[in-house]
Amino acid sequence: MEEETTKKAEMVKLISAEGFEFVIDKQAAMVSQTIRNMLTSPGGFSETQQGQVTFPEISTHILEKICQYFYWSLQFASGKETEFHIEPEITLDLMMAANYLHC
Amino acid sequence: MAMYIRVKREKTTYFIQCDPTEKTSDIKQKLQALTDQPTDKQRLTLVSSNEILVDSKTLAEQKVENDAVVALTFRKDDDDFEEVNIARPEDFTSFS
């Protein structure tokens, strides 16, 4: 088992439209190409230093689903093939957010 | 990664990577790094069953599964724990 993975530096905070905070592993957040670019680009995004990204246009419910998707994606990549359940009523909003986040 | 749980308090959710064989105390250690609250001031409650998790037991023993929601509460100054408080987004209006 790898040593202490839950250090603050390895976590990022994603903030929804209603101001709810999701603290997730950087590795999970980087499933999103958009977030990966924000966190790794040399352009000096303030997001890079603070490890915090605000999404004023993504609602809490959708952002949580996105975070669950990140972790599901990591599990899937490591060979644990389960289904990812999406409630029909959030499909459109989720697709729009996924499109924006490139994930 | 074996699994993760969602630890919630007020408007914050921590996604914590863990293993079914880890004990509750191991999870509290991880939360200490994130919340700056010592492990003995933390209490974890499995939301689906409303059961308080015991430090010496493993997650598997207490039926804490992948994607489970666990409420985090802190010990107050008068030594009691605060009530479980998980904010709902419906109660807050979006800025957009």
N, CA and C atoms of all chains as a GROMACS GRO file, in nm:
protein
  597
    1MET      N    1   0.085  -0.120   0.000
    1MET     CA    2   0.000   0.000   0.000
    1MET      C    3   0.089   0.125   0.000
    2GLU      N    4   0.052   0.222  -0.078
    2GLU     CA    5   0.132   0.344  -0.084
    2GLU      C    6   0.122   0.420   0.048
    3GLU      N    7   0.220   0.500   0.076
    3GLU     CA    8   0.217   0.575   0.201
    3GLU      C    9   0.110   0.685   0.193
    4GLU      N   10   0.073   0.730   0.310
    4GLU     CA   11  -0.028   0.836   0.329
    4GLU      C   12  -0.069   0.909   0.201
    5THR      N   13  -0.187   0.871   0.149
    5THR     CA   14  -0.229   0.934   0.024
    5THR      C   15  -0.313   1.058   0.048
    6THR      N   16  -0.370   1.069   0.167
    6THR     CA   17  -0.464   1.177   0.191
    6THR      C   18  -0.395   1.300   0.250
    7LYS      N   19  -0.293   1.346   0.184
    7LYS     CA   20  -0.232   1.471   0.228
    7LYS      C   21  -0.301   1.586   0.156
    8LYS      N   22  -0.304   1.699   0.222
    8LYS     CA   23  -0.376   1.811   0.164
    8LYS      C   24  -0.329   1.846   0.024
    9ALA      N   25  -0.197   1.840   0.003
    9ALA     CA   26  -0.142   1.880  -0.126
    9ALA      C   27  -0.191   1.791  -0.239
   10GLU      N   28  -0.232   1.669  -0.204
   10GLU     CA   29  -0.275   1.578  -0.310
   10GLU      C   30  -0.426   1.579  -0.328
   11MET      N   31  -0.492   1.672  -0.260
   11MET     CA   32  -0.636   1.684  -0.275
   11MET      C   33  -0.667   1.818  -0.342
   12VAL      N   34  -0.778   1.824  -0.412
   12VAL     CA   35  -0.825   1.952  -0.465
   12VAL      C   36  -0.970   1.972  -0.422
   13LYS      N   37  -1.009   2.098  -0.420
   13LYS     CA   38  -1.144   2.131  -0.377
   13LYS      C   39  -1.222   2.186  -0.496
   14LEU      N   40  -1.335   2.123  -0.526
   14LEU     CA   41  -1.422   2.172  -0.633
   14LEU      C   42  -1.546   2.234  -0.569
   15ILE      N   43  -1.582   2.354  -0.614
   15ILE     CA   44  -1.692   2.427  -0.550
   15ILE      C   45  -1.806   2.448  -0.649
   16SER      N   46  -1.927   2.414  -0.605
   16SER     CA   47  -2.044   2.418  -0.693
   16SER      C   48  -2.108   2.557  -0.695
   17ALA      N   49  -2.212   2.570  -0.777
   17ALA     CA   50  -2.284   2.697  -0.790
   17ALA      C   51  -2.340   2.744  -0.656
   18GLU      N   52  -2.386   2.650  -0.573
   18GLU     CA   53  -2.444   2.688  -0.443
   18GLU      C   54  -2.340   2.698  -0.333
   19GLY      N   55  -2.211   2.684  -0.370
   19GLY     CA   56  -2.105   2.699  -0.271
   19GLY      C   57  -2.074   2.573  -0.192
   20PHE      N   58  -2.120   2.459  -0.239
   20PHE     CA   59  -2.085   2.332  -0.174
   20PHE      C   60  -1.946   2.289  -0.219
   21GLU      N   61  -1.871   2.230  -0.125
   21GLU     CA   62  -1.732   2.195  -0.155
   21GLU      C   63  -1.713   2.044  -0.161
   22PHE      N   64  -1.642   2.001  -0.264
   22PHE     CA   65  -1.608   1.859  -0.277
   22PHE      C   66  -1.457   1.846  -0.277
   23VAL      N   67  -1.404   1.778  -0.176
   23VAL     CA   68  -1.260   1.761  -0.162
   23VAL      C   69  -1.226   1.622  -0.216
   24ILE      N   70  -1.155   1.620  -0.328
   24ILE     CA   71  -1.126   1.492  -0.393
   24ILE      C   72  -0.977   1.481  -0.426
   25ASP      N   73  -0.935   1.357  -0.451
   25ASP     CA   74  -0.794   1.336  -0.488
   25ASP      C   75  -0.765   1.404  -0.621
   26LYS      N   76  -0.646   1.464  -0.626
   26LYS     CA   77  -0.604   1.529  -0.749
   26LYS      C   78  -0.607   1.431  -0.866
   27GLN      N   79  -0.563   1.310  -0.835
   27GLN     CA   80  -0.560   1.205  -0.936
   27GLN      C   81  -0.701   1.182  -0.995
   28ALA      N   82  -0.803   1.189  -0.911
   28ALA     CA   83  -0.940   1.171  -0.958
   28ALA      C   84  -0.984   1.292  -1.039
   29ALA      N   85  -0.953   1.411  -0.990
   29ALA     CA   86  -0.995   1.534  -1.059
   29ALA      C   87  -0.936   1.541  -1.199
   30MET      N   88  -0.816   1.483  -1.214
   30MET     CA   89  -0.748   1.493  -1.343
   30MET      C   90  -0.803   1.395  -1.446
   31VAL      N   91  -0.907   1.321  -1.411
   31VAL     CA   92  -0.982   1.247  -1.512
   31VAL      C   93  -1.042   1.350  -1.610
   32SER      N   94  -1.072   1.469  -1.558
   32SER     CA   95  -1.121   1.578  -1.642
   32SER      C   96  -1.003   1.651  -1.705
   33GLN      N   97  -1.004   1.655  -1.838
   33GLN     CA   98  -0.895   1.722  -1.909
   33GLN      C   99  -0.893   1.871  -1.877
   34THR      N  100  -1.010   1.929  -1.859
   34THR     CA  101  -1.018   2.072  -1.829
   34THR      C  102  -0.952   2.103  -1.694
   35ILE      N  103  -0.985   2.022  -1.592
   35ILE     CA  104  -0.927   2.043  -1.460
   35ILE      C  105  -0.778   2.012  -1.464
   36ARG      N  106  -0.741   1.907  -1.537
   36ARG     CA  107  -0.598   1.873  -1.549
   36ARG      C  108  -0.520   1.993  -1.603
   37ASN      N  109  -0.575   2.057  -1.706
   37ASN     CA  110  -0.507   2.173  -1.763
   37ASN      C  111  -0.494   2.285  -1.662
   38MET      N  112  -0.601   2.308  -1.585
   38MET     CA  113  -0.596   2.415  -1.485
   38MET      C  114  -0.490   2.387  -1.379
   39LEU      N  115  -0.479   2.260  -1.339
   39LEU     CA  116  -0.390   2.226  -1.228
   39LEU      C  117  -0.244   2.209  -1.271
   40THR      N  118  -0.222   2.184  -1.399
   40THR     CA  119  -0.085   2.151  -1.439
   40THR      C  120  -0.023   2.252  -1.535
   41SER      N  121  -0.104   2.342  -1.592
   41SER     CA  122  -0.045   2.430  -1.693
   41SER      C  123   0.046   2.532  -1.628
   42PRO      N  124   0.151   2.570  -1.698
   42PRO     CA  125   0.247   2.666  -1.643
   42PRO      C  126   0.196   2.809  -1.649
   43GLY      N  127   0.076   2.830  -1.701
   43GLY     CA  128   0.025   2.965  -1.722
   43GLY      C  129  -0.004   3.043  -1.595
   44GLY      N  130   0.008   2.978  -1.480
   44GLY     CA  131  -0.014   3.047  -1.354
   44GLY      C  132  -0.159   3.069  -1.321
   45PHE      N  133  -0.244   2.972  -1.352
   45PHE     CA  134  -0.382   2.974  -1.304
   45PHE      C  135  -0.377   2.985  -1.151
   46SER      N  136  -0.461   3.069  -1.092
   46SER     CA  137  -0.462   3.076  -0.945
   46SER      C  138  -0.508   2.941  -0.890
   47GLU      N  139  -0.584   2.865  -0.970
   47GLU     CA  140  -0.629   2.733  -0.928
   47GLU      C  141  -0.512   2.642  -0.894
   48THR      N  142  -0.401   2.660  -0.968
   48THR     CA  143  -0.287   2.571  -0.948
   48THR      C  144  -0.231   2.584  -0.808
   49GLN      N  145  -0.217   2.710  -0.763
   49GLN     CA  146  -0.158   2.732  -0.631
   49GLN      C  147  -0.253   2.690  -0.518
   50GLN      N  148  -0.380   2.726  -0.533
   50GLN     CA  149  -0.471   2.704  -0.422
   50GLN      C  150  -0.530   2.564  -0.419
   51GLY      N  151  -0.520   2.494  -0.533
   51GLY     CA  152  -0.581   2.362  -0.539
   51GLY      C  153  -0.731   2.370  -0.522
   52GLN      N  154  -0.789   2.472  -0.579
   52GLN     CA  155  -0.932   2.497  -0.560
   52GLN      C  156  -0.991   2.549  -0.689
   53VAL      N  157  -1.102   2.491  -0.733
   53VAL     CA  158  -1.164   2.535  -0.858
   53VAL      C  159  -1.312   2.559  -0.832
   54THR      N  160  -1.362   2.676  -0.875
   54THR     CA  161  -1.503   2.708  -0.856
   54THR      C  162  -1.577   2.692  -0.988
   55PHE      N  163  -1.692   2.627  -0.983
   55PHE     CA  164  -1.774   2.609  -1.103
   55PHE      C  165  -1.909   2.675  -1.080
   56PRO      N  166  -1.920   2.806  -1.108
   56PRO     CA  167  -2.044   2.878  -1.079
   56PRO      C  168  -2.162   2.828  -1.163
   57GLU      N  169  -2.134   2.751  -1.268
   57GLU     CA  170  -2.244   2.707  -1.354
   57GLU      C  171  -2.279   2.560  -1.337
   58ILE      N  172  -2.214   2.494  -1.243
   58ILE     CA  173  -2.246   2.352  -1.220
   58ILE      C  174  -2.313   2.340  -1.084
   59SER      N  175  -2.435   2.283  -1.083
   59SER     CA  176  -2.508   2.270  -0.957
   59SER      C  177  -2.446   2.160  -0.871
   60THR      N  178  -2.476   2.167  -0.742
   60THR     CA  179  -2.416   2.074  -0.645
   60THR      C  180  -2.442   1.929  -0.682
   61HIS      N  181  -2.566   1.902  -0.718
   61HIS     CA  182  -2.605   1.764  -0.748
   61HIS      C  183  -2.524   1.708  -0.865
   62ILE      N  184  -2.508   1.791  -0.967
   62ILE     CA  185  -2.433   1.747  -1.086
   62ILE      C  186  -2.284   1.734  -1.054
   63LEU      N  187  -2.232   1.829  -0.977
   63LEU     CA  188  -2.089   1.825  -0.946
   63LEU      C  189  -2.054   1.701  -0.863
   64GLU      N  190  -2.144   1.664  -0.771
   64GLU     CA  191  -2.120   1.543  -0.692
   64GLU      C  192  -2.119   1.420  -0.782
   65LYS      N  193  -2.213   1.419  -0.876
   65LYS     CA  194  -2.220   1.306  -0.970
   65LYS      C  195  -2.091   1.298  -1.052
   66ILE      N  196  -2.042   1.414  -1.092
   66ILE     CA  197  -1.918   1.420  -1.169
   66ILE      C  198  -1.802   1.361  -1.086
   67CYS      N  199  -1.796   1.400  -0.959
   67CYS     CA  200  -1.689   1.348  -0.871
   67CYS      C  201  -1.701   1.196  -0.857
   68GLN      N  202  -1.824   1.148  -0.841
   68GLN     CA  203  -1.844   1.002  -0.833
   68GLN      C  204  -1.797   0.937  -0.962
   69TYR      N  205  -1.823   1.005  -1.074
   69TYR     CA  206  -1.779   0.951  -1.202
   69TYR      C  207  -1.626   0.942  -1.208
   70PHE      N  208  -1.556   1.045  -1.156
   70PHE     CA  209  -1.409   1.043  -1.156
   70PHE      C  210  -1.357   0.916  -1.088
   71TYR      N  211  -1.414   0.888  -0.970
   71TYR     CA  212  -1.368   0.772  -0.893
   71TYR      C  213  -1.408   0.641  -0.961
   72TRP      N  214  -1.529   0.642  -1.016
   72TRP     CA  215  -1.572   0.522  -1.090
   72TRP      C  216  -1.474   0.496  -1.204
   73SER      N  217  -1.435   0.604  -1.271
   73SER     CA  218  -1.346   0.593  -1.384
   73SER      C  219  -1.210   0.533  -1.342
   74LEU      N  220  -1.159   0.576  -1.227
   74LEU     CA  221  -1.032   0.521  -1.177
   74LEU      C  222  -1.048   0.373  -1.144
   75GLN      N  223  -1.161   0.339  -1.082
   75GLN     CA  224  -1.185   0.199  -1.047
   75GLN      C  225  -1.197   0.114  -1.174
   76PHE      N  226  -1.267   0.168  -1.273
   76PHE     CA  227  -1.287   0.096  -1.399
   76PHE      C  228  -1.152   0.072  -1.466
   77ALA      N  229  -1.067   0.176  -1.464
   77ALA     CA  230  -0.936   0.166  -1.528
   77ALA      C  231  -0.849   0.061  -1.459
   78SER      N  232  -0.875   0.040  -1.328
   78SER     CA  233  -0.794  -0.059  -1.257
   78SER      C  234  -0.860  -0.197  -1.260
   79GLY      N  235  -0.961  -0.212  -1.345
   79GLY     CA  236  -1.014  -0.345  -1.370
   79GLY      C  237  -1.142  -0.381  -1.296
   80LYS      N  238  -1.196  -0.286  -1.220
   80LYS     CA  239  -1.319  -0.316  -1.147
   80LYS      C  240  -1.438  -0.267  -1.229
   81GLU      N  241  -1.496  -0.357  -1.306
   81GLU     CA  242  -1.597  -0.315  -1.403
   81GLU      C  243  -1.737  -0.319  -1.344
   82THR      N  244  -1.783  -0.205  -1.297
   82THR     CA  245  -1.919  -0.194  -1.247
   82THR      C  246  -1.994  -0.096  -1.336
   83GLU      N  247  -2.125  -0.089  -1.318
   83GLU     CA  248  -2.202   0.006  -1.396
   83GLU      C  249  -2.205   0.141  -1.326
   84PHE      N  250  -2.210   0.247  -1.406
   84PHE     CA  251  -2.225   0.381  -1.349
   84PHE      C  252  -2.369   0.424  -1.372
   85HIS      N  253  -2.443   0.436  -1.262
   85HIS     CA  254  -2.586   0.466  -1.275
   85HIS      C  255  -2.611   0.616  -1.288
   86ILE      N  256  -2.690   0.653  -1.388
   86ILE     CA  257  -2.726   0.794  -1.408
   86ILE      C  258  -2.878   0.805  -1.407
   87GLU      N  259  -2.930   0.889  -1.317
   87GLU     CA  260  -3.074   0.910  -1.312
   87GLU      C  261  -3.117   0.984  -1.440
   88PRO      N  262  -3.225   0.938  -1.504
   88PRO     CA  263  -3.266   0.999  -1.632
   88PRO      C  264  -3.286   1.150  -1.623
   89GLU      N  265  -3.337   1.198  -1.509
   89GLU     CA  266  -3.370   1.341  -1.501
   89GLU      C  267  -3.248   1.433  -1.497
   90ILE      N  268  -3.130   1.377  -1.471
   90ILE     CA  269  -3.013   1.465  -1.468
   90ILE      C  270  -2.925   1.446  -1.592
   91THR      N  271  -2.967   1.358  -1.682
   91THR     CA  272  -2.880   1.322  -1.795
   91THR      C  273  -2.832   1.444  -1.874
   92LEU      N  274  -2.925   1.533  -1.909
   92LEU     CA  275  -2.887   1.645  -1.995
   92LEU      C  276  -2.786   1.736  -1.925
   93ASP      N  277  -2.816   1.774  -1.800
   93ASP     CA  278  -2.725   1.861  -1.725
   93ASP      C  279  -2.588   1.795  -1.708
   94LEU      N  280  -2.591   1.664  -1.684
   94LEU     CA  281  -2.465   1.592  -1.663
   94LEU      C  282  -2.382   1.590  -1.791
   95MET      N  283  -2.449   1.571  -1.903
   95MET     CA  284  -2.379   1.570  -2.032
   95MET      C  285  -2.316   1.706  -2.060
   96MET      N  286  -2.390   1.813  -2.028
   96MET     CA  287  -2.337   1.948  -2.054
   96MET      C  288  -2.214   1.974  -1.968
   97ALA      N  289  -2.220   1.930  -1.842
   97ALA     CA  290  -2.107   1.949  -1.753
   97ALA      C  291  -1.988   1.864  -1.800
   98ALA      N  292  -2.016   1.741  -1.841
   98ALA     CA  293  -1.909   1.652  -1.887
   98ALA      C  294  -1.842   1.708  -2.012
   99ASN      N  295  -1.924   1.769  -2.099
   99ASN     CA  296  -1.872   1.829  -2.220
   99ASN      C  297  -1.776   1.944  -2.186
  100TYR      N  298  -1.818   2.026  -2.090
  100TYR     CA  299  -1.737   2.139  -2.046
  100TYR      C  300  -1.606   2.092  -1.981
  101LEU      N  301  -1.617   1.985  -1.905
  101LEU     CA  302  -1.501   1.937  -1.829
  101LEU      C  303  -1.412   1.843  -1.911
  102HIS      N  304  -1.456   1.808  -2.030
  102HIS     CA  305  -1.384   1.711  -2.113
  102HIS      C  306  -1.355   1.583  -2.036
  103CYS      N  307  -1.459   1.517  -1.994
  103CYS     CA  308  -1.438   1.390  -1.925
  103CYS      C  309  -1.545   1.290  -1.968
  104MET      N  310  -0.718   0.143  -0.667
  104MET     CA  311  -0.804   0.194  -0.560
  104MET      C  312  -0.918   0.096  -0.532
  105ALA      N  313  -0.928   0.052  -0.412
  105ALA     CA  314  -1.030  -0.047  -0.376
  105ALA      C  315  -1.169   0.016  -0.373
  106MET      N  316  -1.182   0.122  -0.297
  106MET     CA  317  -1.313   0.187  -0.288
  106MET      C  318  -1.296   0.328  -0.233
  107TYR      N  319  -1.407   0.400  -0.228
  107TYR     CA  320  -1.406   0.532  -0.167
  107TYR      C  321  -1.535   0.550  -0.089
  108ILE      N  322  -1.531   0.640   0.008
  108ILE     CA  323  -1.654   0.677   0.078
  108ILE      C  324  -1.669   0.829   0.069
  109ARG      N  325  -1.792   0.876   0.089
  109ARG     CA  326  -1.816   1.020   0.087
  109ARG      C  327  -1.846   1.065   0.229
  110VAL      N  328  -1.756   1.144   0.284
  110VAL     CA  329  -1.771   1.191   0.422
  110VAL      C  330  -1.825   1.334   0.417
  111LYS      N  331  -1.942   1.355   0.479
  111LYS     CA  332  -2.010   1.484   0.464
  111LYS      C  333  -2.029   1.555   0.597
  112ARG      N  334  -2.007   1.685   0.593
  112ARG     CA  335  -2.039   1.771   0.708
  112ARG      C  336  -2.072   1.909   0.652
  113GLU      N  337  -2.188   1.961   0.691
  113GLU     CA  338  -2.236   2.089   0.641
  113GLU      C  339  -2.229   2.093   0.487
  114LYS      N  340  -2.156   2.191   0.430
  114LYS     CA  341  -2.156   2.200   0.284
  114LYS      C  342  -2.037   2.131   0.219
  115THR      N  343  -1.962   2.055   0.299
  115THR     CA  344  -1.840   1.994   0.246
  115THR      C  345  -1.853   1.842   0.235
  116THR      N  346  -1.801   1.789   0.125
  116THR     CA  347  -1.794   1.643   0.107
  116THR      C  348  -1.650   1.605   0.080
  117TYR      N  349  -1.596   1.512   0.160
  117TYR     CA  350  -1.462   1.460   0.136
  117TYR      C  351  -1.476   1.323   0.072
  118PHE      N  352  -1.414   1.304  -0.044
  118PHE     CA  353  -1.408   1.172  -0.105
  118PHE      C  354  -1.280   1.106  -0.052
  119ILE      N  355  -1.295   0.998   0.024
  119ILE     CA  356  -1.181   0.935   0.089
  119ILE      C  357  -1.158   0.796   0.028
  120GLN      N  358  -1.039   0.776  -0.026
  120GLN     CA  359  -1.004   0.644  -0.078
  120GLN      C  360  -0.971   0.553   0.039
  121CYS      N  361  -1.020   0.431   0.033
  121CYS     CA  362  -0.996   0.340   0.144
  121CYS      C  363  -1.013   0.195   0.099
  122ASP      N  364  -0.995   0.106   0.194
  122ASP     CA  365  -1.002  -0.036   0.169
  122ASP      C  366  -1.101  -0.096   0.270
  123PRO      N  367  -1.178  -0.198   0.231
  123PRO     CA  368  -1.276  -0.254   0.325
  123PRO      C  369  -1.211  -0.305   0.453
  124THR      N  370  -1.082  -0.340   0.449
  124THR     CA  371  -1.014  -0.395   0.567
  124THR      C  372  -0.963  -0.285   0.660
  125GLU      N  373  -0.973  -0.158   0.618
  125GLU     CA  374  -0.928  -0.050   0.706
  125GLU      C  375  -1.027  -0.029   0.819
  126LYS      N  376  -0.973   0.016   0.932
  126LYS     CA  377  -1.059   0.041   1.048
  126LYS      C  378  -1.111   0.186   1.045
  127THR      N  379  -1.215   0.209   1.122
  127THR     CA  380  -1.270   0.345   1.134
  127THR      C  381  -1.160   0.443   1.175
  128SER      N  382  -1.072   0.397   1.266
  128SER     CA  383  -0.965   0.486   1.313
  128SER      C  384  -0.871   0.527   1.199
  129ASP      N  385  -0.852   0.438   1.100
  129ASP     CA  386  -0.768   0.473   0.985
  129ASP      C  387  -0.831   0.587   0.905
  130ILE      N  388  -0.964   0.582   0.891
  130ILE     CA  389  -1.036   0.687   0.818
  130ILE      C  390  -1.022   0.820   0.893
  131LYS      N  391  -1.033   0.813   1.026
  131LYS     CA  392  -1.022   0.935   1.106
  131LYS      C  393  -0.883   0.997   1.093
  132GLN      N  394  -0.782   0.911   1.082
  132GLN     CA  395  -0.646   0.963   1.059
  132GLN      C  396  -0.642   1.044   0.930
  133LYS      N  397  -0.701   0.989   0.825
  133LYS     CA  398  -0.701   1.060   0.696
  133LYS      C  399  -0.777   1.192   0.707
  134LEU      N  400  -0.887   1.190   0.784
  134LEU     CA  401  -0.968   1.311   0.798
  134LEU      C  402  -0.896   1.416   0.882
  135GLN      N  403  -0.813   1.369   0.974
  135GLN     CA  404  -0.738   1.464   1.056
  135GLN      C  405  -0.648   1.552   0.969
  136ALA      N  406  -0.589   1.490   0.867
  136ALA     CA  407  -0.502   1.565   0.776
  136ALA      C  408  -0.580   1.671   0.699
  137LEU      N  409  -0.708   1.644   0.674
  137LEU     CA  410  -0.787   1.736   0.592
  137LEU      C  411  -0.861   1.840   0.674
  138THR      N  412  -0.903   1.803   0.795
  138THR     CA  413  -0.989   1.892   0.872
  138THR      C  414  -0.916   1.959   0.988
  139ASP      N  415  -0.795   1.914   1.019
  139ASP     CA  416  -0.719   1.964   1.133
  139ASP      C  417  -0.789   1.935   1.266
  140GLN      N  418  -0.881   1.841   1.268
  140GLN     CA  419  -0.947   1.801   1.392
  140GLN      C  420  -0.887   1.667   1.435
  141PRO      N  421  -0.839   1.656   1.560
  141PRO     CA  422  -0.780   1.529   1.604
  141PRO      C  423  -0.881   1.415   1.599
  142THR      N  424  -0.831   1.294   1.585
  142THR     CA  425  -0.919   1.178   1.564
  142THR      C  426  -1.018   1.160   1.680
  143ASP      N  427  -0.975   1.191   1.803
  143ASP     CA  428  -1.065   1.168   1.916
  143ASP      C  429  -1.176   1.273   1.926
  144LYS      N  430  -1.168   1.374   1.841
  144LYS     CA  431  -1.278   1.473   1.837
  144LYS      C  432  -1.370   1.450   1.719
  145GLN      N  433  -1.349   1.340   1.648
  145GLN     CA  434  -1.432   1.311   1.532
  145GLN      C  435  -1.529   1.197   1.564
  146ARG      N  436  -1.646   1.206   1.505
  146ARG     CA  437  -1.738   1.093   1.509
  146ARG      C  438  -1.791   1.072   1.368
  147LEU      N  439  -1.796   0.944   1.327
  147LEU     CA  440  -1.845   0.910   1.194
  147LEU      C  441  -1.972   0.827   1.208
  148THR      N  442  -2.074   0.864   1.131
  148THR     CA  443  -2.202   0.795   1.136
  148THR      C  444  -2.240   0.751   0.995
  149LEU      N  445  -2.268   0.622   0.978
  149LEU     CA  446  -2.312   0.573   0.848
  149LEU      C  447  -2.455   0.622   0.826
  150VAL      N  448  -2.475   0.702   0.721
  150VAL     CA  449  -2.604   0.772   0.705
  150VAL      C  450  -2.718   0.674   0.675
  151SER      N  451  -2.693   0.570   0.595
  151SER     CA  452  -2.802   0.480   0.555
  151SER      C  453  -2.863   0.406   0.674
  152SER      N  454  -2.782   0.375   0.776
  152SER     CA  455  -2.834   0.299   0.890
  152SER      C  456  -2.837   0.382   1.018
  153ASN      N  457  -2.778   0.503   1.012
  153ASN     CA  458  -2.769   0.592   1.127
  153ASN      C  459  -2.684   0.531   1.240
  154GLU      N  460  -2.592   0.442   1.206
  154GLU     CA  461  -2.507   0.379   1.308
  154GLU      C  462  -2.374   0.451   1.321
  155ILE      N  463  -2.332   0.470   1.446
  155ILE     CA  464  -2.204   0.534   1.473
  155ILE      C  465  -2.093   0.430   1.453
  156LEU      N  466  -1.991   0.466   1.375
  156LEU     CA  467  -1.884   0.372   1.345
  156LEU      C  468  -1.788   0.361   1.463
  157VAL      N  469  -1.748   0.238   1.490
  157VAL     CA  470  -1.660   0.209   1.604
  157VAL      C  471  -1.515   0.206   1.556
  158ASP      N  472  -1.428   0.275   1.630
  158ASP     CA  473  -1.287   0.290   1.590
  158ASP      C  474  -1.218   0.158   1.560
  159SER      N  475  -1.243   0.058   1.645
  159SER     CA  476  -1.164  -0.066   1.634
  159SER      C  477  -1.218  -0.162   1.528
  160LYS      N  478  -1.332  -0.132   1.469
  160LYS     CA  479  -1.389  -0.221   1.368
  160LYS      C  480  -1.350  -0.179   1.228
  161THR      N  481  -1.350  -0.276   1.136
  161THR     CA  482  -1.318  -0.243   0.997
  161THR      C  483  -1.443  -0.192   0.926
  162LEU      N  484  -1.421  -0.131   0.811
  162LEU     CA  485  -1.533  -0.080   0.732
  162LEU      C  486  -1.623  -0.195   0.688
  163ALA      N  487  -1.562  -0.307   0.646
  163ALA     CA  488  -1.640  -0.422   0.600
  163ALA      C  489  -1.731  -0.474   0.711
  164GLU      N  490  -1.677  -0.482   0.832
  164GLU     CA  491  -1.756  -0.532   0.946
  164GLU      C  492  -1.878  -0.445   0.973
  165GLN      N  493  -1.867  -0.317   0.938
  165GLN     CA  494  -1.976  -0.225   0.969
  165GLN      C  495  -2.059  -0.192   0.846
  166LYS      N  496  -2.043  -0.274   0.742
  166LYS     CA  497  -2.120  -0.262   0.618
  166LYS      C  498  -2.105  -0.124   0.551
  167VAL      N  499  -1.984  -0.070   0.559
  167VAL     CA  500  -1.955   0.054   0.488
  167VAL      C  501  -1.898   0.015   0.352
  168GLU      N  502  -1.976   0.040   0.247
  168GLU     CA  503  -1.938  -0.007   0.114
  168GLU      C  504  -1.892   0.107   0.025
  169ASN      N  505  -1.847   0.070  -0.094
  169ASN     CA  506  -1.805   0.168  -0.193
  169ASN      C  507  -1.915   0.273  -0.214
  170ASP      N  508  -1.876   0.401  -0.218
  170ASP     CA  509  -1.967   0.513  -0.244
  170ASP      C  510  -2.062   0.542  -0.127
  171ALA      N  511  -2.040   0.478  -0.011
  171ALA     CA  512  -2.126   0.502   0.105
  171ALA      C  513  -2.113   0.648   0.151
  172VAL      N  514  -2.223   0.700   0.209
  172VAL     CA  515  -2.221   0.835   0.265
  172VAL      C  516  -2.209   0.826   0.417
  173VAL      N  517  -2.108   0.893   0.470
  173VAL     CA  518  -2.080   0.890   0.613
  173VAL      C  519  -2.081   1.033   0.665
  174ALA      N  520  -2.155   1.056   0.772
  174ALA     CA  521  -2.161   1.192   0.829
  174ALA      C  522  -2.046   1.211   0.928
  175LEU      N  523  -1.983   1.327   0.921
  175LEU     CA  524  -1.876   1.362   1.014
  175LEU      C  525  -1.927   1.466   1.112
  176THR      N  526  -1.907   1.441   1.241
  176THR     CA  527  -1.940   1.542   1.341
  176THR      C  528  -1.820   1.560   1.433
  177PHE      N  529  -1.812   1.676   1.494
  177PHE     CA  530  -1.700   1.708   1.582
  177PHE      C  531  -1.748   1.721   1.726
  178ARG      N  532  -1.656   1.693   1.819
  178ARG     CA  533  -1.686   1.710   1.961
  178ARG      C  534  -1.682   1.859   1.995
  179LYS      N  535  -1.785   1.905   2.064
  179LYS     CA  536  -1.791   2.047   2.099
  179LYS      C  537  -1.715   2.071   2.230
  180ASP      N  538  -1.706   2.195   2.268
  180ASP     CA  539  -1.631   2.232   2.388
  180ASP      C  540  -1.690   2.168   2.515
  181ASP      N  541  -1.823   2.150   2.517
  181ASP     CA  542  -1.884   2.092   2.636
  181ASP      C  543  -1.879   1.939   2.634
  182ASP      N  544  -1.798   1.884   2.542
  182ASP     CA  545  -1.771   1.740   2.536
  182ASP      C  546  -1.879   1.659   2.465
  183ASP      N  547  -1.991   1.721   2.430
  183ASP     CA  548  -2.090   1.650   2.351
  183ASP      C  549  -2.053   1.663   2.204
  184PHE      N  550  -2.104   1.569   2.125
  184PHE     CA  551  -2.085   1.582   1.982
  184PHE      C  552  -2.197   1.666   1.923
  185GLU      N  553  -2.165   1.739   1.817
  185GLU     CA  554  -2.269   1.816   1.749
  185GLU      C  555  -2.364   1.720   1.677
  186GLU      N  556  -2.481   1.771   1.643
  186GLU     CA  557  -2.578   1.692   1.568
  186GLU      C  558  -2.527   1.672   1.426
  187VAL      N  559  -2.570   1.560   1.363
  187VAL     CA  560  -2.538   1.540   1.222
  187VAL      C  561  -2.598   1.655   1.141
  188ASN      N  562  -2.516   1.717   1.061
  188ASN     CA  563  -2.563   1.831   0.982
  188ASN      C  564  -2.505   1.823   0.842
  189ILE      N  565  -2.588   1.780   0.748
  189ILE     CA  566  -2.547   1.775   0.608
  189ILE      C  567  -2.638   1.869   0.532
  190ALA      N  568  -2.580   1.975   0.479
  190ALA     CA  569  -2.661   2.075   0.409
  190ALA      C  570  -2.714   2.020   0.278
  191ARG      N  571  -2.832   2.065   0.239
  191ARG     CA  572  -2.888   2.023   0.110
  191ARG      C  573  -2.885   2.140   0.014
  192PRO      N  574  -2.849   2.115  -0.112
  192PRO     CA  575  -2.836   2.225  -0.208
  192PRO      C  576  -2.967   2.299  -0.231
  193GLU      N  577  -3.083   2.230  -0.210
  193GLU     CA  578  -3.213   2.295  -0.233
  193GLU      C  579  -3.230   2.416  -0.142
  194ASP      N  580  -3.159   2.416  -0.028
  194ASP     CA  581  -3.176   2.524   0.068
  194ASP      C  582  -3.092   2.648   0.034
  195PHE      N  583  -3.013   2.636  -0.071
  195PHE     CA  584  -2.928   2.748  -0.110
  195PHE      C  585  -2.959   2.785  -0.253
  196THR      N  586  -2.973   2.913  -0.280
  196THR     CA  587  -2.998   2.950  -0.419
  196THR      C  588  -2.865   2.971  -0.490
  197SER      N  589  -2.863   2.931  -0.613
  197SER     CA  590  -2.741   2.943  -0.690
  197SER      C  591  -2.719   3.089  -0.730
  198PHE      N  592  -2.596   3.124  -0.753
  198PHE     CA  593  -2.563   3.262  -0.789
  198PHE      C  594  -2.585   3.288  -0.937
  199SER      N  595  -2.595   3.182  -1.014
  199SER     CA  596  -2.599   3.202  -1.159
  199SER      C  597  -2.740   3.240  -1.205
   0.00000   0.00000   0.00000
